């Protein structure tokens, strides 16, 4: 899976990231938001930054889903 892209508390506070967005991909969201503000949120701009951030979010979702599946299998095996 991808590497951890978590912003530090100071970086997140400086970028004014809402608490809900301070996850494993928060360090990638900071440059994306800067680009969006500089380009007045033009949808065809900042595609590389957006793709990188969305890929990180997807990879994190897949990792968490696999972890949950392993936990459920372990719990089911423990019940038997």
N, CA, C and O atoms as a CHARMM CRD file, in Angstrom:
* protein
*
  320
    1    1 UNK  N      0.82700  -1.18600   0.00000 PROA 1      0.00000
    2    1 UNK  CA     0.00000   0.00000   0.00000 PROA 1      0.00000
    3    1 UNK  C      0.87200   1.25100   0.00000 PROA 1      0.00000
    4    1 UNK  O      2.10000   1.16800   0.03800 PROA 1      0.00000
    5    2 UNK  N      0.23200   2.38200  -0.04200 PROA 2      0.00000
    6    2 UNK  CA     0.97000   3.64000  -0.10800 PROA 2      0.00000
    7    2 UNK  C      1.51600   4.02900   1.25900 PROA 2      0.00000
    8    2 UNK  O      1.08900   3.51700   2.29400 PROA 2      0.00000
    9    3 UNK  N      2.46000   4.93600   1.23000 PROA 3      0.00000
   10    3 UNK  CA     3.07800   5.40100   2.46500 PROA 3      0.00000
   11    3 UNK  C      2.11300   6.31900   3.21300 PROA 3      0.00000
   12    3 UNK  O      1.12400   6.79800   2.66000 PROA 3      0.00000
   13    4 UNK  N      2.42600   6.54400   4.46200 PROA 4      0.00000
   14    4 UNK  CA     1.61700   7.41000   5.30200 PROA 4      0.00000
   15    4 UNK  C      1.84000   8.86400   4.90000 PROA 4      0.00000
   16    4 UNK  O      2.98100   9.32300   4.84400 PROA 4      0.00000
   17    5 UNK  N      0.77000   9.58400   4.62200 PROA 5      0.00000
   18    5 UNK  CA     0.84800  10.98200   4.18900 PROA 5      0.00000
   19    5 UNK  C      0.12900  11.88200   5.18800 PROA 5      0.00000
   20    5 UNK  O     -0.64300  12.75700   4.79600 PROA 5      0.00000
   21    6 UNK  N      0.37800  11.67100   6.46300 PROA 6      0.00000
   22    6 UNK  CA    -0.30000  12.43200   7.50100 PROA 6      0.00000
   23    6 UNK  C      0.45200  13.73300   7.78200 PROA 6      0.00000
   24    6 UNK  O      1.66400  13.73200   7.99500 PROA 6      0.00000
   25    7 UNK  N     -0.28100  14.83000   7.77800 PROA 7      0.00000
   26    7 UNK  CA     0.30800  16.12100   8.11200 PROA 7      0.00000
   27    7 UNK  C      0.46300  16.22400   9.62800 PROA 7      0.00000
   28    7 UNK  O     -0.30300  15.63000  10.38700 PROA 7      0.00000
   29    8 UNK  N      1.45500  16.97800  10.04800 PROA 8      0.00000
   30    8 UNK  CA     1.62500  17.20200  11.48200 PROA 8      0.00000
   31    8 UNK  C      0.51100  18.12100  11.97800 PROA 8      0.00000
   32    8 UNK  O     -0.19000  18.75100  11.18600 PROA 8      0.00000
   33    9 UNK  N      0.36200  18.18400  13.27400 PROA 9      0.00000
   34    9 UNK  CA    -0.66600  19.04100  13.86700 PROA 9      0.00000
   35    9 UNK  C     -0.44300  20.49900  13.48600 PROA 9      0.00000
   36    9 UNK  O     -1.39700  21.22100  13.19800 PROA 9      0.00000
   37   10 UNK  N      0.81200  20.93000  13.48400 PROA 10     0.00000
   38   10 UNK  CA     1.13600  22.31000  13.12500 PROA 10     0.00000
   39   10 UNK  C      0.78600  22.59800  11.66200 PROA 10     0.00000
   40   10 UNK  O      0.23800  23.65500  11.34900 PROA 10     0.00000
   41   11 UNK  N      1.10600  21.65300  10.76500 PROA 11     0.00000
   42   11 UNK  CA     0.79500  21.83200   9.34300 PROA 11     0.00000
   43   11 UNK  C     -0.71800  21.88900   9.13100 PROA 11     0.00000
   44   11 UNK  O     -1.21400  22.73100   8.38200 PROA 11     0.00000
   45   12 UNK  N     -1.44200  20.99400   9.78800 PROA 12     0.00000
   46   12 UNK  CA    -2.89900  20.96200   9.64200 PROA 12     0.00000
   47   12 UNK  C     -3.52700  22.24600  10.18700 PROA 12     0.00000
   48   12 UNK  O     -4.45100  22.79200   9.58400 PROA 12     0.00000
   49   13 UNK  N     -3.03400  22.71900  11.31300 PROA 13     0.00000
   50   13 UNK  CA    -3.56400  23.97000  11.87800 PROA 13     0.00000
   51   13 UNK  C     -3.25000  25.15500  10.97500 PROA 13     0.00000
   52   13 UNK  O     -4.10400  26.01500  10.76200 PROA 13     0.00000
   53   14 UNK  N     -2.02800  25.20700  10.43900 PROA 14     0.00000
   54   14 UNK  CA    -1.64000  26.30900   9.55800 PROA 14     0.00000
   55   14 UNK  C     -2.48900  26.32500   8.28700 PROA 14     0.00000
   56   14 UNK  O     -2.82900  27.39000   7.77200 PROA 14     0.00000
   57   15 UNK  N     -2.82900  25.13400   7.78500 PROA 15     0.00000
   58   15 UNK  CA    -3.64600  25.03500   6.57100 PROA 15     0.00000
   59   15 UNK  C     -5.13900  25.13000   6.88100 PROA 15     0.00000
   60   15 UNK  O     -5.97200  25.14200   5.97600 PROA 15     0.00000
   61   16 UNK  N     -5.46400  25.19800   8.17500 PROA 16     0.00000
   62   16 UNK  CA    -6.85600  25.29400   8.63000 PROA 16     0.00000
   63   16 UNK  C     -7.70800  24.13100   8.11900 PROA 16     0.00000
   64   16 UNK  O     -8.83800  24.32100   7.66900 PROA 16     0.00000
   65   17 UNK  N     -7.14200  22.92300   8.19900 PROA 17     0.00000
   66   17 UNK  CA    -7.88500  21.73100   7.79400 PROA 17     0.00000
   67   17 UNK  C     -8.94200  21.40500   8.84000 PROA 17     0.00000
   68   17 UNK  O     -8.64500  21.39200  10.03500 PROA 17     0.00000
   69   18 UNK  N    -10.16600  21.14300   8.41000 PROA 18     0.00000
   70   18 UNK  CA   -11.18800  20.71000   9.36600 PROA 18     0.00000
   71   18 UNK  C    -10.79600  19.36300   9.98100 PROA 18     0.00000
   72   18 UNK  O    -10.07300  18.58500   9.35700 PROA 18     0.00000
   73   19 UNK  N    -11.25600  19.09100  11.16900 PROA 19     0.00000
   74   19 UNK  CA   -10.88600  17.86000  11.86400 PROA 19     0.00000
   75   19 UNK  C    -11.23300  16.61300  11.05900 PROA 19     0.00000
   76   19 UNK  O    -10.49500  15.62900  11.10100 PROA 19     0.00000
   77   20 UNK  N    -12.31800  16.63800  10.34400 PROA 20     0.00000
   78   20 UNK  CA   -12.74600  15.48400   9.56200 PROA 20     0.00000
   79   20 UNK  C    -11.81900  15.12700   8.41600 PROA 20     0.00000
   80   20 UNK  O    -11.89100  14.01900   7.88500 PROA 20     0.00000
   81   21 UNK  N    -10.95500  16.04300   8.02800 PROA 21     0.00000
   82   21 UNK  CA   -10.03900  15.79200   6.91500 PROA 21     0.00000
   83   21 UNK  C     -8.62100  15.51800   7.37400 PROA 21     0.00000
   84   21 UNK  O     -7.72300  15.38600   6.54200 PROA 21     0.00000
   85   22 UNK  N     -8.40000  15.43000   8.66100 PROA 22     0.00000
   86   22 UNK  CA    -7.06200  15.16700   9.20100 PROA 22     0.00000
   87   22 UNK  C     -6.87100  13.66300   9.33500 PROA 22     0.00000
   88   22 UNK  O     -6.88200  13.11100  10.43500 PROA 22     0.00000
   89   23 UNK  N     -6.69500  13.01900   8.19700 PROA 23     0.00000
   90   23 UNK  CA    -6.55700  11.56900   8.16000 PROA 23     0.00000
   91   23 UNK  C     -5.20600  11.18700   7.57900 PROA 23     0.00000
   92   23 UNK  O     -4.27000  11.98700   7.59200 PROA 23     0.00000
   93   24 UNK  N     -5.10300   9.97300   7.07300 PROA 24     0.00000
   94   24 UNK  CA    -3.84500   9.46100   6.54400 PROA 24     0.00000
   95   24 UNK  C     -3.36800  10.21300   5.31100 PROA 24     0.00000
   96   24 UNK  O     -2.19400  10.11400   4.95500 PROA 24     0.00000
   97   25 UNK  N     -4.23200  10.95000   4.65900 PROA 25     0.00000
   98   25 UNK  CA    -3.87900  11.64000   3.41600 PROA 25     0.00000
   99   25 UNK  C     -3.88100  13.15700   3.57100 PROA 25     0.00000
  100   25 UNK  O     -3.89100  13.87900   2.57400 PROA 25     0.00000
  101   26 UNK  N     -3.87100  13.63500   4.78000 PROA 26     0.00000
  102   26 UNK  CA    -4.00500  15.07300   5.01900 PROA 26     0.00000
  103   26 UNK  C     -2.84900  15.88500   4.43400 PROA 26     0.00000
  104   26 UNK  O     -3.04900  17.03100   4.03200 PROA 26     0.00000
  105   27 UNK  N     -1.65200  15.31700   4.38000 PROA 27     0.00000
  106   27 UNK  CA    -0.51900  16.05200   3.81400 PROA 27     0.00000
  107   27 UNK  C     -0.69400  16.28300   2.31900 PROA 27     0.00000
  108   27 UNK  O     -0.12100  17.22400   1.77000 PROA 27     0.00000
  109   28 UNK  N     -1.47300  15.44500   1.65700 PROA 28     0.00000
  110   28 UNK  CA    -1.73400  15.62900   0.22700 PROA 28     0.00000
  111   28 UNK  C     -2.87300  16.62200  -0.01500 PROA 28     0.00000
  112   28 UNK  O     -2.96500  17.21700  -1.08900 PROA 28     0.00000
  113   29 UNK  N     -3.72600  16.79600   0.97300 PROA 29     0.00000
  114   29 UNK  CA    -4.85300  17.72100   0.83200 PROA 29     0.00000
  115   29 UNK  C     -4.39600  19.17400   0.91000 PROA 29     0.00000
  116   29 UNK  O     -5.00300  20.04600   0.28900 PROA 29     0.00000
  117   30 UNK  N     -3.34600  19.43900   1.65800 PROA 30     0.00000
  118   30 UNK  CA    -2.87100  20.81600   1.83500 PROA 30     0.00000
  119   30 UNK  C     -2.46100  21.44500   0.50300 PROA 30     0.00000
  120   30 UNK  O     -2.94600  22.53100   0.18400 PROA 30     0.00000
  121   31 UNK  N     -1.57500  20.80100  -0.30300 PROA 31     0.00000
  122   31 UNK  CA    -1.24400  21.41300  -1.59700 PROA 31     0.00000
  123   31 UNK  C     -2.42400  21.44100  -2.56900 PROA 31     0.00000
  124   31 UNK  O     -2.51300  22.33500  -3.41100 PROA 31     0.00000
  125   32 UNK  N     -3.32900  20.46700  -2.45700 PROA 32     0.00000
  126   32 UNK  CA    -4.52100  20.47400  -3.31100 PROA 32     0.00000
  127   32 UNK  C     -5.38600  21.69100  -2.99900 PROA 32     0.00000
  128   32 UNK  O     -5.85000  22.37300  -3.91200 PROA 32     0.00000
  129   33 UNK  N     -5.60100  21.96300  -1.72400 PROA 33     0.00000
  130   33 UNK  CA    -6.40800  23.13500  -1.35400 PROA 33     0.00000
  131   33 UNK  C     -5.73600  24.43800  -1.76200 PROA 33     0.00000
  132   33 UNK  O     -6.41400  25.37600  -2.18200 PROA 33     0.00000
  133   34 UNK  N     -4.40500  24.51100  -1.64500 PROA 34     0.00000
  134   34 UNK  CA    -3.68900  25.71200  -2.09500 PROA 34     0.00000
  135   34 UNK  C     -3.89200  25.92900  -3.58600 PROA 34     0.00000
  136   34 UNK  O     -4.18000  27.04000  -4.03200 PROA 34     0.00000
  137   35 UNK  N     -3.73700  24.84700  -4.35200 PROA 35     0.00000
  138   35 UNK  CA    -3.91900  24.94200  -5.79800 PROA 35     0.00000
  139   35 UNK  C     -5.34400  25.36300  -6.13300 PROA 35     0.00000
  140   35 UNK  O     -5.55400  26.20600  -7.00600 PROA 35     0.00000
  141   36 UNK  N     -6.31300  24.79000  -5.45200 PROA 36     0.00000
  142   36 UNK  CA    -7.71500  25.14500  -5.70100 PROA 36     0.00000
  143   36 UNK  C     -7.96700  26.62700  -5.45100 PROA 36     0.00000
  144   36 UNK  O     -8.65200  27.28500  -6.23400 PROA 36     0.00000
  145   37 UNK  N     -7.41700  27.14700  -4.36800 PROA 37     0.00000
  146   37 UNK  CA    -7.62000  28.56700  -4.06100 PROA 37     0.00000
  147   37 UNK  C     -6.93800  29.46100  -5.09100 PROA 37     0.00000
  148   37 UNK  O     -7.48800  30.49300  -5.47700 PROA 37     0.00000
  149   38 UNK  N     -5.74400  29.07300  -5.53800 PROA 38     0.00000
  150   38 UNK  CA    -5.00500  29.87400  -6.51600 PROA 38     0.00000
  151   38 UNK  C     -5.68900  29.89100  -7.87500 PROA 38     0.00000
  152   38 UNK  O     -5.57000  30.86700  -8.61700 PROA 38     0.00000
  153   39 UNK  N     -6.40300  28.82300  -8.20900 PROA 39     0.00000
  154   39 UNK  CA    -7.04300  28.72400  -9.52000 PROA 39     0.00000
  155   39 UNK  C     -8.54800  28.97000  -9.45100 PROA 39     0.00000
  156   39 UNK  O     -9.27900  28.69600 -10.40300 PROA 39     0.00000
  157   40 UNK  N     -8.99900  29.49400  -8.30400 PROA 40     0.00000
  158   40 UNK  CA   -10.41600  29.81300  -8.10600 PROA 40     0.00000
  159   40 UNK  C    -11.31800  28.60000  -8.33000 PROA 40     0.00000
  160   40 UNK  O    -12.40600  28.71200  -8.89400 PROA 40     0.00000
  161   41 UNK  N    -10.84000  27.43400  -7.87200 PROA 41     0.00000
  162   41 UNK  CA   -11.59400  26.17900  -7.91200 PROA 41     0.00000
  163   41 UNK  C    -12.01000  25.75800  -9.31500 PROA 41     0.00000
  164   41 UNK  O    -13.05400  25.12800  -9.48500 PROA 41     0.00000
  165   42 UNK  N    -11.21200  26.09800 -10.31700 PROA 42     0.00000
  166   42 UNK  CA   -11.49700  25.65400 -11.68000 PROA 42     0.00000
  167   42 UNK  C    -11.38100  24.13000 -11.72300 PROA 42     0.00000
  168   42 UNK  O    -10.34200  23.58500 -11.35200 PROA 42     0.00000
  169   43 UNK  N    -12.43200  23.43000 -12.16900 PROA 43     0.00000
  170   43 UNK  CA   -12.42800  21.97300 -12.09400 PROA 43     0.00000
  171   43 UNK  C    -11.36300  21.29100 -12.95400 PROA 43     0.00000
  172   43 UNK  O    -10.98100  20.15900 -12.65500 PROA 43     0.00000
  173   44 UNK  N    -10.88100  21.93100 -13.99300 PROA 44     0.00000
  174   44 UNK  CA    -9.88300  21.30800 -14.86300 PROA 44     0.00000
  175   44 UNK  C     -8.44900  21.58100 -14.40300 PROA 44     0.00000
  176   44 UNK  O     -7.49500  21.07100 -14.99000 PROA 44     0.00000
  177   45 UNK  N     -8.30900  22.37800 -13.36100 PROA 45     0.00000
  178   45 UNK  CA    -6.98600  22.66100 -12.80500 PROA 45     0.00000
  179   45 UNK  C     -6.71400  21.69900 -11.66100 PROA 45     0.00000
  180   45 UNK  O     -7.64000  21.05900 -11.16200 PROA 45     0.00000
  181   46 UNK  N     -5.49100  21.58600 -11.24600 PROA 46     0.00000
  182   46 UNK  CA    -5.07500  20.80500 -10.06900 PROA 46     0.00000
  183   46 UNK  C     -5.41900  19.31800 -10.20000 PROA 46     0.00000
  184   46 UNK  O     -5.63300  18.64500  -9.19200 PROA 46     0.00000
  185   47 UNK  N     -5.47300  18.80600 -11.42100 PROA 47     0.00000
  186   47 UNK  CA    -5.85400  17.41700 -11.61300 PROA 47     0.00000
  187   47 UNK  C     -4.83900  16.45200 -11.00700 PROA 47     0.00000
  188   47 UNK  O     -5.22700  15.43200 -10.43700 PROA 47     0.00000
  189   48 UNK  N     -3.55400  16.75500 -11.11900 PROA 48     0.00000
  190   48 UNK  CA    -2.53900  15.86000 -10.55800 PROA 48     0.00000
  191   48 UNK  C     -2.66800  15.77400  -9.04200 PROA 48     0.00000
  192   48 UNK  O     -2.62200  14.68600  -8.46700 PROA 48     0.00000
  193   49 UNK  N     -2.83000  16.93000  -8.39800 PROA 49     0.00000
  194   49 UNK  CA    -2.96900  16.95400  -6.94800 PROA 49     0.00000
  195   49 UNK  C     -4.23000  16.22300  -6.50300 PROA 49     0.00000
  196   49 UNK  O     -4.22000  15.47600  -5.52500 PROA 49     0.00000
  197   50 UNK  N     -5.31100  16.45100  -7.23500 PROA 50     0.00000
  198   50 UNK  CA    -6.58500  15.80800  -6.89000 PROA 50     0.00000
  199   50 UNK  C     -6.49200  14.29700  -7.07000 PROA 50     0.00000
  200   50 UNK  O     -6.96600  13.53800  -6.22400 PROA 50     0.00000
  201   51 UNK  N     -5.88100  13.85900  -8.17300 PROA 51     0.00000
  202   51 UNK  CA    -5.74700  12.42600  -8.42200 PROA 51     0.00000
  203   51 UNK  C     -4.89700  11.76400  -7.33400 PROA 51     0.00000
  204   51 UNK  O     -5.23400  10.68400  -6.84900 PROA 51     0.00000
  205   52 UNK  N     -3.80400  12.41300  -6.95600 PROA 52     0.00000
  206   52 UNK  CA    -2.93500  11.86400  -5.91800 PROA 52     0.00000
  207   52 UNK  C     -3.68000  11.74400  -4.59600 PROA 52     0.00000
  208   52 UNK  O     -3.56900  10.72800  -3.91100 PROA 52     0.00000
  209   53 UNK  N     -4.43400  12.76900  -4.23600 PROA 53     0.00000
  210   53 UNK  CA    -5.19900  12.74600  -2.99000 PROA 53     0.00000
  211   53 UNK  C     -6.28400  11.66700  -3.03000 PROA 53     0.00000
  212   53 UNK  O     -6.44400  10.91500  -2.06900 PROA 53     0.00000
  213   54 UNK  N     -7.02000  11.58800  -4.12500 PROA 54     0.00000
  214   54 UNK  CA    -8.09200  10.60000  -4.22600 PROA 54     0.00000
  215   54 UNK  C     -7.54300   9.17700  -4.23900 PROA 54     0.00000
  216   54 UNK  O     -8.16900   8.27200  -3.68600 PROA 54     0.00000
  217   55 UNK  N     -6.38300   8.96400  -4.86000 PROA 55     0.00000
  218   55 UNK  CA    -5.74800   7.64000  -4.86300 PROA 55     0.00000
  219   55 UNK  C     -5.35100   7.26000  -3.44100 PROA 55     0.00000
  220   55 UNK  O     -5.53300   6.11200  -3.03500 PROA 55     0.00000
  221   56 UNK  N     -4.82400   8.19200  -2.69400 PROA 56     0.00000
  222   56 UNK  CA    -4.46600   7.93700  -1.29800 PROA 56     0.00000
  223   56 UNK  C     -5.70800   7.56600  -0.48900 PROA 56     0.00000
  224   56 UNK  O     -5.67400   6.62400   0.30200 PROA 56     0.00000
  225   57 UNK  N     -6.79700   8.29700  -0.68200 PROA 57     0.00000
  226   57 UNK  CA    -8.04100   7.99400   0.01000 PROA 57     0.00000
  227   57 UNK  C     -8.53900   6.59000  -0.34400 PROA 57     0.00000
  228   57 UNK  O     -8.98500   5.84700   0.53100 PROA 57     0.00000
  229   58 UNK  N     -8.46100   6.23400  -1.61100 PROA 58     0.00000
  230   58 UNK  CA    -8.90200   4.91400  -2.06400 PROA 58     0.00000
  231   58 UNK  C     -8.04100   3.81900  -1.45000 PROA 58     0.00000
  232   58 UNK  O     -8.56100   2.82700  -0.93900 PROA 58     0.00000
  233   59 UNK  N     -6.71800   3.99800  -1.49900 PROA 59     0.00000
  234   59 UNK  CA    -5.80700   3.00200  -0.92800 PROA 59     0.00000
  235   59 UNK  C     -6.05300   2.82900   0.56700 PROA 59     0.00000
  236   59 UNK  O     -6.02000   1.70800   1.07500 PROA 59     0.00000
  237   60 UNK  N     -6.29700   3.91800   1.26900 PROA 60     0.00000
  238   60 UNK  CA    -6.57300   3.84600   2.69800 PROA 60     0.00000
  239   60 UNK  C     -7.88300   3.10200   2.95400 PROA 60     0.00000
  240   60 UNK  O     -7.97500   2.31900   3.90000 PROA 60     0.00000
  241   61 UNK  N     -8.88200   3.33600   2.13200 PROA 61     0.00000
  242   61 UNK  CA   -10.16200   2.63400   2.26700 PROA 61     0.00000
  243   61 UNK  C     -9.97600   1.13500   2.06700 PROA 61     0.00000
  244   61 UNK  O    -10.50000   0.33500   2.84300 PROA 61     0.00000
  245   62 UNK  N     -9.23700   0.75300   1.03700 PROA 62     0.00000
  246   62 UNK  CA    -8.99800  -0.66300   0.76200 PROA 62     0.00000
  247   62 UNK  C     -8.24800  -1.30700   1.93000 PROA 62     0.00000
  248   62 UNK  O     -8.57700  -2.42100   2.33800 PROA 62     0.00000
  249   63 UNK  N     -7.25600  -0.62000   2.46400 PROA 63     0.00000
  250   63 UNK  CA    -6.48300  -1.14800   3.59500 PROA 63     0.00000
  251   63 UNK  C     -7.38400  -1.35400   4.80600 PROA 63     0.00000
  252   63 UNK  O     -7.32300  -2.40100   5.45000 PROA 63     0.00000
  253   64 UNK  N     -8.21800  -0.37000   5.12200 PROA 64     0.00000
  254   64 UNK  CA    -9.10300  -0.49300   6.26700 PROA 64     0.00000
  255   64 UNK  C    -10.13300  -1.61000   6.06400 PROA 64     0.00000
  256   64 UNK  O    -10.48500  -2.30600   7.01700 PROA 64     0.00000
  257   65 UNK  N    -10.61600  -1.78500   4.83300 PROA 65     0.00000
  258   65 UNK  CA   -11.56700  -2.84500   4.53100 PROA 65     0.00000
  259   65 UNK  C    -10.92900  -4.21200   4.72700 PROA 65     0.00000
  260   65 UNK  O    -11.54700  -5.10900   5.30100 PROA 65     0.00000
  261   66 UNK  N     -9.69800  -4.37800   4.25600 PROA 66     0.00000
  262   66 UNK  CA    -8.99900  -5.65100   4.44000 PROA 66     0.00000
  263   66 UNK  C     -8.73600  -5.92400   5.91500 PROA 66     0.00000
  264   66 UNK  O     -8.89100  -7.05600   6.37400 PROA 66     0.00000
  265   67 UNK  N     -8.34000  -4.89700   6.65800 PROA 67     0.00000
  266   67 UNK  CA    -8.10500  -5.06000   8.09800 PROA 67     0.00000
  267   67 UNK  C     -9.38100  -5.48600   8.81500 PROA 67     0.00000
  268   67 UNK  O     -9.34400  -6.36000   9.68100 PROA 67     0.00000
  269   68 UNK  N    -10.50400  -4.87900   8.46200 PROA 68     0.00000
  270   68 UNK  CA   -11.77800  -5.22900   9.08300 PROA 68     0.00000
  271   68 UNK  C    -12.16000  -6.66300   8.75100 PROA 68     0.00000
  272   68 UNK  O    -12.65400  -7.38900   9.61300 PROA 68     0.00000
  273   69 UNK  N    -11.93600  -7.07400   7.51300 PROA 69     0.00000
  274   69 UNK  CA   -12.23400  -8.44600   7.11400 PROA 69     0.00000
  275   69 UNK  C    -11.39200  -9.43900   7.91500 PROA 69     0.00000
  276   69 UNK  O    -11.89700 -10.47400   8.35000 PROA 69     0.00000
  277   70 UNK  N    -10.11900  -9.12600   8.11000 PROA 70     0.00000
  278   70 UNK  CA    -9.25100 -10.00000   8.91400 PROA 70     0.00000
  279   70 UNK  C     -9.74200 -10.07700  10.35400 PROA 70     0.00000
  280   70 UNK  O     -9.74200 -11.15200  10.95400 PROA 70     0.00000
  281   71 UNK  N    -10.15900  -8.94500  10.90900 PROA 71     0.00000
  282   71 UNK  CA   -10.66100  -8.93200  12.28400 PROA 71     0.00000
  283   71 UNK  C    -11.92000  -9.77400  12.41900 PROA 71     0.00000
  284   71 UNK  O    -12.08100 -10.50500  13.39700 PROA 71     0.00000
  285   72 UNK  N    -12.81300  -9.67300  11.44100 PROA 72     0.00000
  286   72 UNK  CA   -14.05000 -10.45700  11.48100 PROA 72     0.00000
  287   72 UNK  C    -13.75600 -11.94100  11.37300 PROA 72     0.00000
  288   72 UNK  O    -14.36100 -12.74200  12.08600 PROA 72     0.00000
  289   73 UNK  N    -12.83300 -12.32500  10.49000 PROA 73     0.00000
  290   73 UNK  CA   -12.46200 -13.73700  10.35800 PROA 73     0.00000
  291   73 UNK  C    -11.83800 -14.24800  11.64200 PROA 73     0.00000
  292   73 UNK  O    -12.11900 -15.37100  12.06000 PROA 73     0.00000
  293   74 UNK  N    -10.99100 -13.43900  12.27600 PROA 74     0.00000
  294   74 UNK  CA   -10.35800 -13.85000  13.52700 PROA 74     0.00000
  295   74 UNK  C    -11.39700 -13.99300  14.63000 PROA 74     0.00000
  296   74 UNK  O    -11.31500 -14.92100  15.43500 PROA 74     0.00000
  297   75 UNK  N    -12.37300 -13.09000  14.68100 PROA 75     0.00000
  298   75 UNK  CA   -13.41900 -13.16500  15.69100 PROA 75     0.00000
  299   75 UNK  C    -14.29800 -14.38900  15.46300 PROA 75     0.00000
  300   75 UNK  O    -14.71000 -15.04300  16.42100 PROA 75     0.00000
  301   76 UNK  N    -14.58700 -14.70300  14.20600 PROA 76     0.00000
  302   76 UNK  CA   -15.39700 -15.88000  13.89700 PROA 76     0.00000
  303   76 UNK  C    -14.64800 -17.15500  14.24700 PROA 76     0.00000
  304   76 UNK  O    -15.24500 -18.11000  14.74300 PROA 76     0.00000
  305   77 UNK  N    -13.36100 -17.17700  13.99500 PROA 77     0.00000
  306   77 UNK  CA   -12.54900 -18.34600  14.33400 PROA 77     0.00000
  307   77 UNK  C    -12.43300 -18.51000  15.84700 PROA 77     0.00000
  308   77 UNK  O    -12.36900 -19.63500  16.34100 PROA 77     0.00000
  309   78 UNK  N    -12.40500 -17.41500  16.57900 PROA 78     0.00000
  310   78 UNK  CA   -12.30200 -17.47200  18.03000 PROA 78     0.00000
  311   78 UNK  C    -13.60500 -17.99100  18.65600 PROA 78     0.00000
  312   78 UNK  O    -13.57600 -18.60900  19.72000 PROA 78     0.00000
  313   79 UNK  N    -14.73000 -17.74400  18.00800 PROA 79     0.00000
  314   79 UNK  CA   -16.02300 -18.19500  18.53000 PROA 79     0.00000
  315   79 UNK  C    -16.20100 -19.69500  18.36100 PROA 79     0.00000
  316   79 UNK  O    -16.95200 -20.31700  19.11100 PROA 79     0.00000
  317   80 UNK  N    -15.52600 -20.27600  17.39500 PROA 80     0.00000
  318   80 UNK  CA   -15.71400 -21.70800  17.11000 PROA 80     0.00000
  319   80 UNK  C    -15.00500 -22.58000  18.06300 PROA 80     0.00000
  320   80 UNK  O    -15.07200 -23.80400  17.94700 PROA 80     0.00000
